[in-house]
Amino acid sequence: MTEPAADFSARCDAIEEAYEYMLAYAAQGLPGEEGSASGGQIRDFLRKCDNALAGLVEALGQCVRRLDIPSIAPYDAFIGVVERDVRSAQAAVQLVLAQPSISSQLVDNLNASIHLRAVLTDLFLLDEALKK
């Protein structure tokens, strides 16, 4: 795997792991992050997700540039879609991180957000499209 592909893959993994953790956290019904082991980790997962989102579009662009295909125009167009989705999802993640306490309900609402789900769906589509 090339360095850009490895970077892109690591970012995707971080986003997916955060989402899976958030699903479990949301199911716990916690009023806040204080006093629970999982509550202490929610901010770490959200920060990792935020960091992964921050460089995702650039990493994707580098991967696409290394593809041996006749035209990258369709990929570039989709990168524009991913960029919009990432910007929206990152704003939602950062909004949750800005709260003094993160409840399970807040995380459940983030999980249900179309913005975060759009990024995940983008990643699943890209995973299939980028396979050789």
N, C-alpha and C positions, 0 to 999 in steps of 0.2 A: 504494500500500500504506500502510495506517495505521501510526502509530508502534508500537502494540502488536503488530501483525502483523509489522512489520519486526524488532522485538526477538525475537519468537518464532522467526521464520525464521532470524535470525542465530544464535540458540542451537542450533537444530536443525542448521544447517550446521556449527557448531563441533563438535558431538557426532559427526556423521557423518564429518567430516574427521579427527578424532582416531581414530575407529574404523578408518578406512581406513589411517591411518598405523600404527596398532598392528598391523594385519594384516601390513603389509610388514615392520615391525620384528620381529615374531614369527618370520617366515620366515627371518630372517638367522642364527639360531642363535647369537646373542651371549651370552657368559657374564655380561656386565654392560654397563653403559652407557659405561664408560670406554674411551677410545681409538677411538671411531668417531663419524663425523659424525651418523649416525642416533641413536646413543646420547645424544649431546648434546641432541637435539631431543625425545626421548621424554617427558621431564618437562614440557617446554613444552606439548606436545599434551595430556598428562594434566591439567595445570593448567587449560588452556583448557576441556577437557571438564568438569572439576570446577566451574569457574566457570559454565559454561553450564547445567549441571544445577542449580546452586544457585538460579537464578531462573526455571527452566523452567516450573514449575507456576503461578507468579504471572503470567508472560507469557501462558501458555495461558488462564488465567482471564480476563485482560483481553481477549483476542481473542474469546473466547466471549461475553462481555458485549456486544460490539459486533455480534454476529450479528443479523440480522433474521429470527428464527425464532419460531414460536409458543410453544415450550417449550424451555428450556435444561436441563431436568431430566436428560435422557439424557447431555448434555455434562458436567454437574456430576458425575454418577455416574462417568463415565469419567475425569474429572479426579482423582477419588479413587484410581482404579486407577493412573493415571500418577504420582500423588504417592507411592504405596507403591513403585512400581517405581524411581522416581528416587531415593528414599531408600536403597534397597538397592544400586542401581548406584553411587551416590555413595560409599557406605561401601566398596565394593570398590575404586573408583578411589583413594580416600584411603588405603586399606591399601597399595596398590602404591606410591603416592607416599611413604609412610612408610618404605619400605625403603631401606637405604643404597646399594644398587645394584639396578638394574632389568634383569633378564635377559630374553632373548627368550622363555624358557620361562614366566616369570612373566606376561609380557604375553599370551602364547598362552593361558594359563589364564584371564586376565581377559577376553580375547576370547570364550572359550568359555562364560563365565559367563552363566547364564540371566538374571541381573539386568540386565546391560548389553544383552543381546539383547532383553529385554522392552521396555526403553526405546526401542530402535531400532524395534521392531515397533510400539510405541505411536505413534511419530512418523510411521511410514509410514501407519498407519490414520488418524491425525489429518489428515495431509496430504490424503488423499482426501476425508475427511469435511468438511473446511473449505473445499474448493474450491467455487466457485459455478458 
